[in-house]
Amino acid sequence: METWNGNFRYQWDAHISSQDLVEYYLPPFQSCARDSNVGAFMCSYNAVNGVPTCADEYLLQTVLREHWGWTNEQQWVVSDCDAVQNIFTPHDYASTREQAAADALNAGTDINCGTYYQNHLPAAFAQGLFNESTVTRSLVRQYSSLIRLGYFDPPEDQPYRALTWSDVDTAASQQLAYQAAVESIVLLKNDGTLPLSLKSNTSIALIGDWANATKQMQGNYFGVAPYLHSPLYAAQQLNVTVNYAQGIGGQGDPTTNNWLPVWDAADKSDIIIFAGGIDNSVEFEGMDRVSINWSGAQLDMIGQLAQYGKPMVVLQMGGGQIDSSPIVSNPNISALLWGGYPGQDGGVAIMDILTGKKPPAGRLPATQYPSEYIRQVPMTNMSLRPGPNNPGRTYKWYNGTAVFEFGSGMHYTNFSASIASTYNSKNFSISSLTSNCNETYMDRCTFRNFAVDVHNTGSVASDYVALGFLTGSFGPQPYPKKSLVNYQRLFNVKPASSETVTLNLTLGSLSRIDEMGNRVLYPGDYALMIDTMPLAMVNFTLSGQPAMLDKWPQPPPARTQNGTYYVGGFDGEQLLN
């Protein structure tokens, strides 16, 4: 959350229920801390349920270090830059600068990106706001990390100091960048025009401000690329005639005075490709969008290009989702491809997909909502489940009709799938499942490995991403529509051949989160579905009494800030003054 109706990230207080916090917002952090044991975390500018995160002992100590066992002496927490200052102002959580610095240190923020520790910890110590053992604890964490990295070793004993630029920009890393771009591109619409069949006398109109994108392809926070291959560059390597016109993109000036080159390029071409969407001129760190539409100017240009009646492809670029309904519903638009931010070789990856050199197999990483979604729920409402003033968030809970749901993605071939019927309609006892679990965290115990046979029924070799979704009637209502529980990618499945992928389901895969944040295994009817359609399904039942897999540590019973009483399990609406 950067800006929304006057709420800035530096003072934003996210009100989140324990249920939503554990179910949706914290799993990525749990995976890094508890299950992967990473070396460092960063606390953010915002507050959660009344407490700035860099001063939140509940999140940084109770949850992160105690409950998730993130306790190695070299593991440390660093603040986002000047997030410690924000504790004093604009959050107004601490009454003095010294108290803000002490609150952060006491909570477990070991390093401050900024000057508040440097400038205000000495006075805070003099005032008795923290103990010497607290600062020693943070210093041990920092220096233990440096020692293990060899920071104090002689240069000849430090392998990292021998690295040069030749170790960074290798042929293998360049190939990886290209491969990552190819594997992430998603085909969303295709009337059979793709892959393009090009001849030496074919002419292509390449239009839009992404057509000759270079740095645009990198998104945000990028290094120095060895090269930036735009779609235009890639098209010019195809031995065809390319008619390029910059066109319009982003949320640019809608004036039509400069559109003549666009019509000229379209007139002279057999195939029209429009590359647009959004980029860092529309959204980036520090600037939110207030619309999820394509800009009116882009849709106008796309619509007029479609009237030429020529094969037409639209490339939807940029990381955030936008409503592509007008493109999907236009019968004169042959294909729609989502490219995201494809990186240094993104243009080549896109053209290789369009021409069939590489088959598309990516899956959409986010739900594309219709444009009116932003008027149905404030973006400051963190609740996931649908309610009177909330249509629900994410593919799991959204009760409207998505333009494209999470996981969407087409291929140049067709696939079928089947699941071995071994476990179909079987009943599993909850007590027996949990009694055989010896993991410290019971949600990590294996339930079953499901073998999924994937058959390429078409004529093109292609990758295939097997998505395993769980659905059913179990746990607290409302029930989610479905939940992604595992996925695996198969590579280069040949026509008329089959490959088998194994999806591992854990007890955590089957669990639900109750209102207190506890992870519970419930009796009920379950179904594992393959793909978004789905292509295959297997049903099974769990019986017996509910079993708690993970008892969630409860927040302090009350937290006071400026006279406002925050209740544990805060649901975003309950305030007791």
ChimeraX attribute file (.defattr): number of C-alpha atoms within 10 A of each C-alpha:
attribute: neighborCount
match mode: 1-to-1
recipient: residues
	/A:1	16
	/A:2	18
	/A:3	18
	/A:4	16
	/A:5	9
	/A:6	9
	/A:7	13
	/A:8	17
	/A:9	18
	/A:10	22
	/A:11	20
	/A:12	22
	/A:13	20
	/A:14	19
	/A:15	22
	/A:16	22
	/A:17	24
	/A:18	23
	/A:19	23
	/A:20	21
	/A:21	19
	/A:22	20
	/A:23	17
	/A:24	12
	/A:25	14
	/A:26	11
	/A:27	13
	/A:28	9
	/A:29	15
	/A:30	18
	/A:31	13
	/A:32	16
	/A:33	21
	/A:34	18
	/A:35	14
	/A:36	11
	/A:37	16
	/A:38	15
	/A:39	16
	/A:40	16
	/A:41	18
	/A:42	20
	/A:43	24
	/A:44	20
	/A:45	25
	/A:46	24
	/A:47	24
	/A:48	19
	/A:49	23
	/A:50	23
	/A:51	22
	/A:52	30
	/A:53	26
	/A:54	34
	/A:55	27
	/A:56	22
	/A:57	23
	/A:58	19
	/A:59	20
	/A:60	23
	/A:61	19
	/A:62	17
	/A:63	18
	/A:64	20
	/A:65	19
	/A:66	14
	/A:67	17
	/A:68	19
	/A:69	15
	/A:70	24
	/A:71	17
	/A:72	14
	/A:73	16
	/A:74	18
	/A:75	22
	/A:76	26
	/A:77	21
	/A:78	20
	/A:79	23
	/A:80	17
	/A:81	16
	/A:82	16
	/A:83	27
	/A:84	33
	/A:85	27
	/A:86	23
	/A:87	30
	/A:88	20
	/A:89	17
	/A:90	13
	/A:91	20
	/A:92	16
	/A:93	21
	/A:94	22
	/A:95	11
	/A:96	15
	/A:97	22
	/A:98	23
	/A:99	22
	/A:100	28
	/A:101	32
	/A:102	30
	/A:103	25
	/A:104	27
	/A:105	27
	/A:106	22
	/A:107	19
	/A:108	27
	/A:109	27
	/A:110	25
	/A:111	20
	/A:112	24
	/A:113	15
	/A:114	15
	/A:115	14
	/A:116	18
	/A:117	23
	/A:118	10
	/A:119	13
	/A:120	17
	/A:121	22
	/A:122	14
	/A:123	16
	/A:124	21
	/A:125	17
	/A:126	11
	/A:127	11
	/A:128	11
	/A:129	17
	/A:130	18
	/A:131	14
	/A:132	9
	/A:133	9
	/A:134	15
	/A:135	17
	/A:136	12
	/A:137	15
	/A:138	22
	/A:139	17
	/A:140	16
	/A:141	21
	/A:142	20
	/A:143	17
	/A:144	17
	/A:145	19
	/A:146	14
	/A:147	12
	/A:148	11
	/A:149	13
	/A:150	16
	/A:151	14
	/A:152	12
	/A:153	13
	/A:154	9
	/A:155	12
	/A:156	9
	/A:157	11
	/A:158	14
	/A:159	11
	/A:160	12
	/A:161	12
	/A:162	10
	/A:163	10
	/A:164	9
	/A:165	7
	/A:166	8
	/A:167	10
	/A:168	11
	/A:169	13
	/A:170	12
	/A:171	11
	/A:172	10
	/A:173	12
	/A:174	17
	/A:175	12
	/A:176	13
	/A:177	17
	/A:178	20
	/A:179	15
	/A:180	16
	/A:181	23
	/A:182	26
	/A:183	19
	/A:184	20
	/A:185	26
	/A:186	26
	/A:187	26
	/A:188	21
	/A:189	22
	/A:190	18
	/A:191	12
	/A:192	10
	/A:193	16
	/A:194	22
	/A:195	19
	/A:196	17
	/A:197	10
	/A:198	14
	/A:199	11
	/A:200	9
	/A:201	10
	/A:202	15
	/A:203	20
	/A:204	24
	/A:205	25
	/A:206	28
	/A:207	30
	/A:208	26
	/A:209	21
	/A:210	29
	/A:211	25
	/A:212	23
	/A:213	21
	/A:214	20
	/A:215	19
	/A:216	22
	/A:217	26
	/A:218	23
	/A:219	17
	/A:220	13
	/A:221	6
	/A:222	9
	/A:223	7
	/A:224	10
	/A:225	13
	/A:226	11
	/A:227	12
	/A:228	21
	/A:229	20
	/A:230	27
	/A:231	24
	/A:232	21
	/A:233	18
	/A:234	18
	/A:235	23
	/A:236	14
	/A:237	12
	/A:238	16
	/A:239	13
	/A:240	15
	/A:241	19
	/A:242	21
	/A:243	22
	/A:244	21
	/A:245	22
	/A:246	19
	/A:247	24
	/A:248	27
	/A:249	29
	/A:250	23
	/A:251	17
	/A:252	14
	/A:253	10
	/A:254	15
	/A:255	9
	/A:256	12
	/A:257	6
	/A:258	11
	/A:259	14
	/A:260	11
	/A:261	15
	/A:262	21
	/A:263	17
	/A:264	14
	/A:265	20
	/A:266	24
	/A:267	16
	/A:268	15
	/A:269	19
	/A:270	16
	/A:271	22
	/A:272	28
	/A:273	25
	/A:274	27
	/A:275	27
	/A:276	27
	/A:277	31
	/A:278	26
	/A:279	24
	/A:280	17
	/A:281	12
	/A:282	17
	/A:283	18
	/A:284	15
	/A:285	12
	/A:286	10
	/A:287	15
	/A:288	13
	/A:289	14
	/A:290	13
	/A:291	14
	/A:292	19
	/A:293	21
	/A:294	24
	/A:295	20
	/A:296	14
	/A:297	19
	/A:298	22
	/A:299	19
	/A:300	14
	/A:301	21
	/A:302	25
	/A:303	16
	/A:304	12
	/A:305	22
	/A:306	21
	/A:307	12
	/A:308	15
	/A:309	14
	/A:310	17
	/A:311	20
	/A:312	24
	/A:313	27
	/A:314	23
	/A:315	21
	/A:316	23
	/A:317	25
	/A:318	25
	/A:319	20
	/A:320	19
	/A:321	23
	/A:322	22
	/A:323	21
	/A:324	22
	/A:325	17
	/A:326	14
	/A:327	21
	/A:328	19
	/A:329	10
	/A:330	13
	/A:331	12
	/A:332	19
	/A:333	27
	/A:334	22
	/A:335	24
	/A:336	23
	/A:337	23
	/A:338	25
	/A:339	28
	/A:340	26
	/A:341	21
	/A:342	28
	/A:343	25
	/A:344	24
	/A:345	28
	/A:346	29
	/A:347	29
	/A:348	23
	/A:349	28
	/A:350	27
	/A:351	23
	/A:352	21
	/A:353	24
	/A:354	22
	/A:355	16
	/A:356	16
	/A:357	12
	/A:358	20
	/A:359	26
	/A:360	28
	/A:361	26
	/A:362	25
	/A:363	22
	/A:364	23
	/A:365	17
	/A:366	16
	/A:367	22
	/A:368	24
	/A:369	25
	/A:370	19
	/A:371	17
	/A:372	12
	/A:373	20
	/A:374	13
	/A:375	10
	/A:376	12
	/A:377	19
	/A:378	13
	/A:379	15
	/A:380	16
	/A:381	16
	/A:382	19
	/A:383	21
	/A:384	21
	/A:385	19
	/A:386	16
	/A:387	11
	/A:388	7
	/A:389	10
	/A:390	18
	/A:391	17
	/A:392	21
	/A:393	20
	/A:394	18
	/A:395	22
	/A:396	19
	/A:397	18
	/A:398	20
	/A:399	17
	/A:400	14
	/A:401	10
	/A:402	17
	/A:403	16
	/A:404	21
	/A:405	20
	/A:406	18
	/A:407	18
	/A:408	20
	/A:409	24
	/A:410	19
	/A:411	22
	/A:412	21
	/A:413	17
	/A:414	16
	/A:415	18
	/A:416	16
	/A:417	19
	/A:418	16
	/A:419	22
	/A:420	12
	/A:421	13
	/A:422	10
	/A:423	15
	/A:424	15
	/A:425	14
	/A:426	12
	/A:427	14
	/A:428	16
	/A:429	13
	/A:430	19
	/A:431	14
	/A:432	10
	/A:433	16
	/A:434	19
	/A:435	8
	/A:436	11
	/A:437	16
	/A:438	10
	/A:439	11
	/A:440	10
	/A:441	15
	/A:442	18
	/A:443	22
	/A:444	17
	/A:445	20
	/A:446	17
	/A:447	18
	/A:448	13
	/A:449	12
	/A:450	20
	/A:451	16
	/A:452	19
	/A:453	17
	/A:454	24
	/A:455	20
	/A:456	23
	/A:457	16
	/A:458	17
	/A:459	12
	/A:460	18
	/A:461	21
	/A:462	22
	/A:463	21
	/A:464	26
	/A:465	19
	/A:466	24
	/A:467	21
	/A:468	25
	/A:469	21
	/A:470	23
	/A:471	19
	/A:472	19
	/A:473	17
	/A:474	20
	/A:475	18
	/A:476	12
	/A:477	9
	/A:478	11
	/A:479	15
	/A:480	19
	/A:481	15
	/A:482	18
	/A:483	18
	/A:484	19
	/A:485	17
	/A:486	17
	/A:487	17
	/A:488	14
	/A:489	14
	/A:490	16
	/A:491	13
	/A:492	14
	/A:493	18
	/A:494	17
	/A:495	17
	/A:496	13
	/A:497	12
	/A:498	16
	/A:499	16
	/A:500	16
	/A:501	19
	/A:502	16
	/A:503	18
	/A:504	17
	/A:505	20
	/A:506	18
	/A:507	20
	/A:508	21
	/A:509	20
	/A:510	25
	/A:511	22
	/A:512	22
	/A:513	24
	/A:514	19
	/A:515	15
	/A:516	19
	/A:517	21
	/A:518	21
	/A:519	24
	/A:520	21
	/A:521	27
	/A:522	21
	/A:523	21
	/A:524	16
	/A:525	16
	/A:526	18
	/A:527	19
	/A:528	26
	/A:529	23
	/A:530	26
	/A:531	21
	/A:532	17
	/A:533	8
	/A:534	14
	/A:535	15
	/A:536	18
	/A:537	19
	/A:538	20
	/A:539	18
	/A:540	16
	/A:541	20
	/A:542	21
	/A:543	14
	/A:544	14
	/A:545	12
	/A:546	16
	/A:547	16
	/A:548	19
	/A:549	22
	/A:550	19
	/A:551	13
	/A:552	18
	/A:553	15
	/A:554	15
	/A:555	18
	/A:556	12
	/A:557	10
	/A:558	11
	/A:559	15
	/A:560	13
	/A:561	15
	/A:562	10
	/A:563	9
	/A:564	13
	/A:565	17
	/A:566	22
	/A:567	19
	/A:568	17
	/A:569	22
	/A:570	19
	/A:571	19
	/A:572	16
	/A:573	11
	/A:574	12
	/A:575	11
	/A:576	9
	/A:577	9
